[in-house]
Amino acid sequence: MARDYDKEYAASRRPDRRADNVMRKRARRKMIKKHGAAAVKGKEIDHKNMNPQNNSFSNLSIMSRKANRSKQPKRK
């Protein structure tokens, strides 16, 4: 089955997904401010409870891309 790129693009523009993306970027800037850019370079910011709206320091951690992606739930 071929991918429907138009559908994927439209889904990424939904207000809820855009808000989540803004909060992910905000979490990254917050961790850079706390730990420095060198500590975050090449890493991802993990939301421990998988809620990108919760940017408290107790919910954020710095981890490798591989570890963060393997932690995520499988998609259908």
KATADA-V209627 format. One record per pair of residues at least 6 apart in sequence whose C-alpha atoms are under 7 Angstrom apart, sorted by the first residue. I is the first residue (numbers start at 1). J is the second residue. D is the distance in Angstrom with one decimal. If there is no record, write none. Layout:
BEGIN
I:J:D
I:J:D
END
This chain:
BEGIN
12:18:6.9
20:52:5.8
20:53:6.4
23:52:6.0
23:53:5.9
24:52:5.9
27:55:5.8
28:45:6.1
32:40:6.4
40:62:6.8
43:62:6.5
43:63:5.7
43:64:4.8
43:65:5.9
44:62:5.9
44:63:5.6
44:64:5.9
44:65:5.6
45:60:6.5
45:61:5.7
45:62:4.8
45:63:6.4
46:60:5.6
46:61:5.1
46:62:6.0
46:63:6.6
46:68:6.4
47:59:5.6
47:60:5.0
47:61:6.8
48:59:5.2
48:60:6.2
49:59:6.7
END
